[in-house]
Amino acid sequence: MQVTVHQDKCVASGQCVLAAQDVFDQRDEDGVAVLLDERPPTGPHDDVRQAAAVCPAPAITPAGS
């Protein structure tokens, strides 16, 4: 799986971090999401999909298996 965060769309809600804290974090200065791992191992794939589903912006794009 490859994950993309569209930072220009991010509204800094933090839902992605709550859903997949091993894959996402937020910048201290403005709360915008940042990727910790753009190709996470198989384990957190469901969490990444959940993060994309709950993102109010939709600023997260998971691609692949």
MIDOSE-1310 file (N, C-alpha, C; in nm, 2 decimals, decimal comma, always signed):
residues 65
mqvt	+0,08/-0,12/+0,00/+0,00/+0,00/+0,00/+0,09/+0,12/+0,00; +0,05/+0,22/-0,08/+0,11/+0,35/-0,08/+0,01/+0,45/-0,03; +0,05/+0,54/+0,06/-0,04/+0,64/+0,12/+0,01/+0,78/+0,08; -0,09/+0,87/+0,04/-0,06/+1,01/+0,01/-0,14/+1,10/+0,10
vhqd	-0,08/+1,20/+0,16/-0,16/+1,30/+0,23/-0,15/+1,43/+0,15; -0,26/+1,49/+0,12/-0,27/+1,61/+0,04/-0,28/+1,72/+0,15; -0,16/+1,77/+0,18/-0,15/+1,87/+0,29/-0,23/+2,00/+0,26; -0,25/+2,03/+0,14/-0,32/+2,15/+0,10/-0,47/+2,14/+0,13
kcva	-0,52/+2,01/+0,14/-0,66/+1,99/+0,17/-0,68/+1,96/+0,32; -0,58/+1,93/+0,40/-0,59/+1,89/+0,54/-0,65/+2,01/+0,62; -0,74/+1,97/+0,71/-0,80/+2,07/+0,80/-0,76/+2,05/+0,94; -0,66/+1,97/+0,96/-0,59/+1,95/+1,09/-0,69/+1,89/+1,20
sgqc	-0,78/+1,81/+1,16/-0,87/+1,75/+1,26/-0,80/+1,64/+1,35; -0,70/+1,58/+1,30/-0,63/+1,48/+1,38/-0,69/+1,34/+1,38; -0,80/+1,32/+1,30/-0,86/+1,19/+1,29/-0,77/+1,08/+1,24; -0,68/+1,12/+1,15/-0,59/+1,02/+1,09/-0,49/+0,97/+1,20
vlaa	-0,45/+1,06/+1,28/-0,35/+1,02/+1,39/-0,42/+0,92/+1,49; -0,55/+0,96/+1,52/-0,62/+0,87/+1,61/-0,65/+0,73/+1,55; -0,67/+0,72/+1,42/-0,69/+0,60/+1,35/-0,57/+0,52/+1,32; -0,45/+0,58/+1,29/-0,33/+0,51/+1,25/-0,21/+0,59/+1,30
qdvf	-0,18/+0,59/+1,43/-0,07/+0,67/+1,48/+0,07/+0,63/+1,44; +0,08/+0,51/+1,39/+0,21/+0,46/+1,34/+0,24/+0,51/+1,20; +0,14/+0,57/+1,13/+0,15/+0,61/+0,99/+0,14/+0,76/+0,98; +0,06/+0,83/+1,07/+0,04/+0,97/+1,06/+0,08/+1,04/+1,19
dqrd	+0,11/+1,17/+1,17/+0,14/+1,26/+1,28/+0,09/+1,40/+1,24; +0,10/+1,50/+1,32/+0,06/+1,63/+1,29/+0,17/+1,73/+1,32; +0,19/+1,83/+1,23/+0,29/+1,93/+1,25/+0,25/+2,01/+1,37; +0,35/+2,05/+1,46/+0,33/+2,12/+1,58/+0,27/+2,26/+1,55
edgv	+0,32/+2,32/+1,44/+0,29/+2,46/+1,42/+0,14/+2,49/+1,37; +0,09/+2,39/+1,30/-0,05/+2,41/+1,25/-0,14/+2,29/+1,25; -0,09/+2,18/+1,29/-0,17/+2,06/+1,30/-0,19/+1,98/+1,17; -0,14/+2,03/+1,06/-0,15/+1,96/+0,94/-0,09/+1,82/+0,94
avll	-0,16/+1,72/+0,88/-0,11/+1,58/+0,88/+0,02/+1,57/+0,81; +0,10/+1,48/+0,86/+0,23/+1,44/+0,79/+0,23/+1,29/+0,80; +0,29/+1,23/+0,69/+0,31/+1,09/+0,69/+0,44/+1,05/+0,76; +0,43/+0,95/+0,84/+0,55/+0,89/+0,90/+0,60/+0,78/+0,82
derp	+0,51/+0,71/+0,74/+0,55/+0,60/+0,66/+0,45/+0,59/+0,54; +0,50/+0,63/+0,42/+0,42/+0,63/+0,30/+0,39/+0,50/+0,24; +0,47/+0,40/+0,29/+0,45/+0,26/+0,25/+0,45/+0,17/+0,37; +0,34/+0,18/+0,45/+0,33/+0,11/+0,58/+0,33/-0,05/+0,55
ptgp	+0,38/-0,12/+0,65/+0,37/-0,27/+0,64/+0,22/-0,31/+0,64; +0,19/-0,44/+0,61/+0,06/-0,49/+0,60/-0,03/-0,46/+0,73; +0,03/-0,47/+0,84/-0,05/-0,46/+0,97/-0,14/-0,34/+0,97; -0,10/-0,22/+0,95/-0,18/-0,10/+0,96/-0,27/-0,07/+0,84
hddv	-0,27/-0,15/+0,74/-0,35/-0,12/+0,62/-0,50/-0,08/+0,65; -0,56/-0,16/+0,74/-0,70/-0,14/+0,77/-0,71/+0,00/+0,85; -0,61/+0,03/+0,93/-0,62/+0,15/+1,00/-0,60/+0,27/+0,91; -0,52/+0,26/+0,81/-0,50/+0,36/+0,71/-0,63/+0,38/+0,63
rqaa	-0,69/+0,28/+0,59/-0,82/+0,29/+0,52/-0,93/+0,36/+0,61; -0,92/+0,33/+0,74/-1,01/+0,39/+0,83/-0,98/+0,54/+0,84; -0,85/+0,57/+0,85/-0,81/+0,71/+0,86/-0,86/+0,79/+0,73; -0,85/+0,73/+0,62/-0,90/+0,80/+0,49/-1,05/+0,81/+0,50
avcp	-1,12/+0,72/+0,55/-1,27/+0,72/+0,56/-1,32/+0,83/+0,66; -1,25/+0,85/+0,77/-1,29/+0,95/+0,86/-1,23/+1,09/+0,84; -1,14/+1,10/+0,75/-1,09/+1,23/+0,72/-1,19/+1,33/+0,67; -1,22/+1,44/+0,74/-1,32/+1,53/+0,69/-1,29/+1,61/+0,57
apai	-1,17/+1,60/+0,52/-1,12/+1,69/+0,42/-1,15/+1,64/+0,27; -1,15/+1,53/+0,23/-1,07/+1,41/+0,23/-0,93/+1,43/+0,18; -0,83/+1,43/+0,27/-0,70/+1,46/+0,23/-0,60/+1,34/+0,23; -0,66/+1,22/+0,25/-0,57/+1,09/+0,25/-0,61/+1,00/+0,14
tpag	-0,52/+0,96/+0,06/-0,54/+0,86/-0,04/-0,46/+0,74/-0,02; -0,52/+0,63/+0,01/-0,45/+0,50/+0,02/-0,46/+0,43/-0,12; -0,36/+0,37/-0,17/-0,36/+0,30/-0,29/-0,29/+0,17/-0,28; -0,35/+0,07/-0,35/-0,29/-0,06/-0,34/-0,35/-0,15/-0,24
s	-0,29/-0,26/-0,21/-0,35/-0,36/-0,12/-0,34/-0,33/+0,02
